[in-house]
Amino acid sequence: MRRSIFLIIPALLAGCEGRHNWLASAGAEAQRVEDLFWVLLVGAAVIWGIVIGAAVYAHRRQVDPSLETQARRFILWGGAVFPTVVVGALLVWGLVILRDITSDEGDLTVRVDGERWWWRVIYETPEGDVVTANEIRLPVDRTALFRLTADDVIHSFWVPALGGKMDMIPGRETTLALTPIETGNWGGLCAEYCGGAHALMRFDAIVMEQSAFDSWLEAEAQPAEIAAGDPGFEIFQEEGCGACHTIRGTEAQGPVGPDLTHLASRDKLGAGIYDMTPENMARWITDTHAMKPDIDMPPYPDLQGERLDRLVAFLMSLD
Amino acid sequence: MRHGSDEQPRHFTPPGDAPRVIDQGSVWILVAAPSIWAAHFLLSYWVAAIWCAKAGPMASLVEPRWIIVALGLISAALIAWLGVIAVRRYGGVFVIFEEITESSERGRDRFVGHVALLLCVLSVVAIGFTVIPGLVFATC
């Protein structure tokens, strides 16, 4: 039994490292919470040690009635006054952190709409909204204000390494400010059970230098570049894909599914779960529900051979 | 006892002679301090909720602070008054390990006073913890 406990420890600790690590402190907000966590952890360990030590000492020592008054005073100060002061101080500290990391202002505003089971992402720019999906890019050392909504059920927006989390509630808007302080590709996920494919509702939060971010956003704002008479785009339209998906700059303006204008520029397919490769794309189209159960997109098993290859080639050209 | 009967209940107390609330022989003093704490919590919550509902989601919460602080001070003063009653009328003492084993009216009074005094301290601390968020947060 004892050995089996040791065997599962590495599996449990595996959640403590990597791109989903909430102790990575890649964001200013996460950093504040992490500071509080370490103080709580060390403080709790010290207090626990003192309490257990006192219990062992009391158990081993002979009763000495002459120390009665002293012992009672120790319990009054150590058991009532000290915890009250500590809890009061932690309350003030926690509230100050909460006050500091909650903000309704940011250097840029990103609206994120939780859908079953993907993320509609809209960057607000002076030139207008830039719509994308399932991948959030942020400039380092800038505060991004997320305005969060949900389309169907309650979701929760969480990038553990940067901070958060915040519920996304249908019919109302919640806000979350995140200030990344370290570049990198951090993992984001839905942290509120939202149905069948909840565990597959993920996204990449890519933190970039300001200049790289500006170039990316500018490119993202452009419509898709599609060659006239592209056979892949014709298949896309014939199969009715444009009824649900938008490719800006074309007549495909469906509002239901993720915007595909720059689909191939994303690292992942299917809301942060598969690498963006032609093989995965082909399988996603023909065997959709095996890759992600319950989603609204229907599979197209009859689409095979050259037609499938052309469609995949077209989609992979949307960068 | 049947309703409508002319017969007096056995322990009928004539009007005017019933034990007064928070007086000797009454245990109301035990629930008074936690009730003030509960009332303070509820009133503070109402003040902030109504203010924020009227002023908008990220409106300033600085103005109603004095109401929350005043409510806290009034509640603390009321509890201090209860504490004085617990000491003077009931003979309560602020000693954590007070042993009251005597089976007498006086012993029962002292026990009630002792518990009431400890509850007063707990309630004042709790009211303090309710006031602190009102002082820290500047916006709804």
Chai-1 contact restraints between the chains, C-beta under 6 A:
chainA,res_idxA,chainB,res_idxB,connection_type,confidence,min_distance_angstrom,max_distance_angstrom,comment,restraint_id
A,R72,B,F97,contact,1.0,0.0,6.0,A-B,restraint_1
A,L76,B,I96,contact,1.0,0.0,6.0,A-B,restraint_2
A,T84,B,V125,contact,1.0,0.0,6.0,A-B,restraint_3
A,L95,B,P133,contact,1.0,0.0,6.0,A-B,restraint_4
A,L95,B,V136,contact,1.0,0.0,6.0,A-B,restraint_5
A,R99,B,V136,contact,1.0,0.0,6.0,A-B,restraint_6
A,R99,B,F137,contact,1.0,0.0,6.0,A-B,restraint_7
A,D104,B,M58,contact,1.0,0.0,6.0,A-B,restraint_8
